[in-house]
Each structure stands twice: as structure tokens, then as C-alpha cells.
Amino acid sequence: MFFEYPNLLFLELLLIPVIALYVWREIKGAGPTIRVSTTAPWSGKGGRLKKASRHLPFIFRSIALAAIIVAIARPRSSQDFEKVNTEGIDIVFALDISTSMLARDFNPDRISAAKDIAIEFIAQRPNDRMGIVVFAGESFTQCPLTTDRATLINLMKEVQTGFIEDGTAIGNGLATAVARLEDSEAKSKVIILLTDGVNNRGEVAPLMAAEIAKTYGVRVYTIGVGAMGLAPYPVMTPFGVEIQQVQVEIDEPLLRQIANETGGKYFRATDNTKLLEIYGEINKMEKNKTEVDSFPVYKELFMRFALIALFALAFELISRLFVSRRIP
């Protein structure tokens, strides 16, 4: 507790002469007097307690005066609170959903591993807006930028191959993701582009999309997904689905150029563990900007002293009317 006007507390010193004057008058017997022919009617009435009670009005009045002085000095208490301002990052996942993402060099396959690990990444960043763009032979927005984690995760789970015409339109996918960030006011805008192939479809060239991303200040992290060499891939045959080894083709020079052009970084994921490590590294590089503002919150305490003064004055009145109204 502290006082807004501490100098007013010096008024408490006025109580010293007031109390001293009252004591001096009691000792000297000063005060109103009345002459009577005899004190017989009052002899033997009242004891020491009765005589002492006549001081109650003065005591309560002194308490009231002391409390009033404390109240006008404005007692207050304060407690520091912290307000955390978090500046989030806008992130768009651009996921390749071509049929090659069904290859089983990841567990259980590439697209399932990509979705599961992306969901873990989403859960670790509660302050960011995120969206999902998917692409194959063409691209579309699966989820616009949102902070609704439940909706985002549910829509991520629904991503699967076969939604759109097959192929790998990396440029279209990147351009669509940039369009989702075009009107973003976030100071940090990021695209995580994940693919397992070579650009072979689409109207927008990947490097042109990268130039557009750079123009809007979007940083692109590119991830090439696939084992080195051959990967097991389910192939439909007259005898049912058979697993065959197919050559893994990823245009790493293109993905690296896209990342370098936009200030991002290229990663190669060859299994679930490596992909998880890549998302962990991106998570560390793209840190939220957090500002902590400390500010005091004040609580006024004068009311409790005002109530003390009020009760003291009330008790003074009661003691005058019922306790010390008779001559001791």
C-alpha cells in the first residue's frame, strides 16, 4: 500500500495537541459544572466502568479524525500485470497431391506422412494464421488463412490424391499460395511448398511464381519428398494392386532456386523422421515476435478508511445517547 498524497499524513500530528488538551482538562477537572445542594442522588451509582465510558465519545471521534486523514491521503495498492502481444506469421502449406505421393517410401505413404507431420506443426503454432493450397495438374485452395485450428486440421486430414487432374503443376500451386498471402498484413509471410516430382503441367512457370512471391515479400521453404533412387509404389494390375519399384524424380535445382530467390531454404526429406526434423527446423527459423508490456493496476483503498470513520462517528453518537448521557 502507498499514498498518493503522503504529505497529508502529517495532519495526524494534530491529534497530539487535541489528545493532550483533553487529558489536561480531565486532570484539571475543566469542563461544564453545575451546582447542587447535595450529591446524595448520585452517590453509589456507577462504578469505574461507568466513569471510564464517558471517554468513549472522544475516543471514537479521534479514531474518525485519524481515519478521515488517511482516506484523504488516498491510500492505494498496485500489482504488476503483464500483457503479451504476439505478432503471428501467415503460413500457407502448398501440398502436392499428385498420385506419385502414394509412394510408400514413407510410412504409410508420402501424402499421409506429409499431412500428419504438418498437423503437428500446426499444433505447435497457435498464434499464426495458416492456410492450405493443394496442387497436382492444377491447384486450388483447400483452406484460406485462418486461426481456427480445428477447422484447419480437419481440412488437412481430408487432403488426398484424386481430387483434381493428375500431374505436377508446381508453378500453379505456388502462385495460388502467393495469392492467398497477397492481402496479408503480417510482417512475415511464409509458404511451405512440398512436392515429390518435376513440374510438368500448369500455366504459370515455377520461377515466375517465385518472382511474384518475392515481390510480395513471401518467403518460400521448399521440401522435396522421396527416397534416393527407387521407391515402392502401388500399381494397379490385372491381378490387383502390386508394389513396384519406381525411379524417384525430384527437380531439386528448381526447388533450391525457388527457395533462394525468395529468401527461404530447400530441404530434402527421405523418410518420416527427416520430414519431421525439417518442419522442426522451419518452426525454429520462423519465430513469432513477442512483446511483453508490464503495467501496474491500481486499487483504491480509501473506502475502507472512510467506512472506519463513518462507523467511529456512529459509535460516538450511540455512546453519547446511551452510554455516557448520564452524569457519572
GIWO-V402932 format. One record per run of one state. SS is the DSSP state (alpha for helix, beta for strand, coil for the rest). FROM is the first residue (numbers start at 1). LEN is the number of residues. If there is no record, write none. Layout:
# GIWO-V402932
ss: <SS | SS>
from: <FROM | FROM>
len: <LEN | LEN>
This chain:
# GIWO-V402932
ss: <coil | beta | coil | alpha | coil | alpha | coil | alpha | coil | alpha | coil | beta | coil | beta | coil | alpha | coil | alpha | coil | beta | coil | beta | coil | alpha | coil | alpha | coil | beta | coil | alpha | coil | beta | coil | beta | coil | beta | coil | alpha | coil | beta | coil | alpha | coil | beta | coil | alpha | coil>
from: <1 | 2 | 4 | 6 | 29 | 40 | 43 | 48 | 54 | 56 | 73 | 75 | 88 | 90 | 97 | 99 | 103 | 110 | 124 | 129 | 136 | 139 | 147 | 149 | 158 | 170 | 182 | 189 | 196 | 206 | 216 | 218 | 226 | 230 | 238 | 240 | 248 | 252 | 263 | 266 | 270 | 272 | 286 | 289 | 301 | 302 | 324>
len: <1 | 2 | 2 | 23 | 11 | 3 | 5 | 6 | 2 | 17 | 2 | 13 | 2 | 7 | 2 | 4 | 7 | 14 | 5 | 7 | 3 | 8 | 2 | 9 | 12 | 12 | 7 | 7 | 10 | 10 | 2 | 8 | 4 | 8 | 2 | 8 | 4 | 11 | 3 | 4 | 2 | 14 | 3 | 12 | 1 | 22 | 5>
